[in-house]
Amino acid sequence: MSDIKLTQYSRFSGCGAKLGPALLDRALCNMSQPSWPNVISDFHGSEDAGVYKLNEEMALVQTIDFFPPISDDPYLFGKIAAANALSDVYAMGGKPVSAVSVVCFPEEDLEISLLREIMQGGLDMLREAETALLGGHSVSDRELKFGFCVNGIIHPSRAVRNNTPRPGDVLILTKPLGTGAVNTALKADLASKEAVRAAEESMTTLNRRAAELLSLCRVSAMTDVTGFGLMGHGAEMVQGGEADFHIRSELLPLLPEVRDYIGMGLVPEGTFKNRDFRLPFLENASSLDAELLDLVFDPQTSGGLLAALPEEEALTVVAALRESGQNAALIGRVEKGKGRIFLDA
């Protein structure tokens, strides 16, 4: 591994904040496009990916995700970036098949060998996902950024939306929370080896297995928990609908020592942005302590899937994922309501 600290080339190092989509939401809010009959999902919702019907049996799932270094290890950064980009296709219920890379690289400051290591990490993650790398595009930039545009396929009738949760279902989360806090502690040289190792393992675990298991279930809604945190992405799922989420904080799966780091004030910038944006959806926010709020708004990088489905099926999925080593959990219920989230402390 190089001695170069890649995170110094990022204004947002240590923080997986999902800044780009928030900007796009504001830019596109008053825009419209022609009514394309084959478009199943586009920018008018908060979906994880776009879906375009190709024929009666197949639809294209398309997404893009890239960000500044989350790690000083270039190979690890490449793996995380790929797993994170692939996740949006899995969140729609799709199967990723191809990808092109997106590279912003400070070529005057960094050796090309570092980019090769980043690319190798990404390529190895794509290989694990059985996804072909077709090429990419690069620009010279003072701030290092890396990621992928990923294309997937799905049957047009099986695309899973994120904003259609069914009252009576339960909620499962397929990975533990806390990557934002752990990465912030790591930047401050305060993270333990156990916490860092667990965070790296989580961020480089594909959501493929979880998506495959969930494809066999009656999933009513699904998303992946990334830069907006658990509450931010949960808010997207209930926004404007007739369902409420009731989440029990004691059931949330966590990375090691996350609560300790948050208690020490090791909270990434993205947490505060998330809380400012989505706190109104949390019905009982005033009764919750600040550390719990920091936890549920912690920005995740390559986080797990948050899915609503019948309880019996959910328990089967959670058991299977735990057997394979993933810290998945049933975290709450969906009830008829007015598009709110209740968090039990």
Order of alpha helices (4+ residues) and beta strands (2+ residues): alpha-beta-beta-beta-alpha-beta-alpha-beta-beta-beta-alpha-alpha-alpha-beta-alpha-beta-alpha-alpha-alpha-beta-alpha-beta-beta
